[in-house]
């Protein structure tokens, strides 16, 4: 394992000048800002918006936004542990989401983020990025962050404790006690009570229904993403597909196939041809390569 994580740096640059109205809590674009493209049409992030008088700014993908709608959408993504900002607007005449990725720099400017909002966004993004690209926990003895490089092995070496003690020190990634038993091992160590809490939840969770999906009334309420193993729940609204906040893959909560495969024989709002996948008894390991 690696004892210290490299810092995740998100650079800042000037460009968020605010008018008096913005300082009082209302965000507005500066109509004299020639670096922005203004359009007079509905806000593509707000389906209830019918205001075509107030100028909107056009994102790089071509969809129109206001500072408030863009801030609200990107905040909601961060709240769902997603640090990539994807456009949710529907392509004209279709039910397909745009899905274009906006850079943080673009979001920061067109959302007219305040200093406090920038601090929240950047801290949250850094923490989510570190959690996504590295498996790390605090060593139970020295509390140094240690990265688990082999995701199939629960036995992790702490180089700091090994140096301090003058002998190899390994701990269990699952129960956080000093490792007991043979290694490598992917299910548990030999300490009493070493169990995978996420796996227990998957095995023993209650069932749920998806009211807007025909025929889905008895589905496990907690799933592990089939790509990365992230534990997720469905909010019981909309279609049966869910976007994993960790690996950003979309999959069917019912049959556990990736969305594109599920839709080959089914559709968003009807039961899957393969039926409801049983409770998961293993957690997929994310291959980031």
Secondary structure, DSSP 8 states (H G I E B T S, - for coil): --SS---------S-----HHHHTT-----TT-TTS-EE-S--TT-TT----SS-EEE-TTS-EE-HHHHHHHHHHHHHTT--SEE---B-TTSS-B---EE-HHHHHHHTT--HHHHHHHHHHHHHHHHHHH--EEE-TTT--EEE---TT--EEE-HHHHHHHTS--EEETTT-SB--SSSS-SS--SSTT---HHHHHHHH--EE--TTSBT--SEESEEE-TTT--EEE--S-S-SEEE-TTT--EEETTT--BHHHHTTT--TTB--TT------SS-------
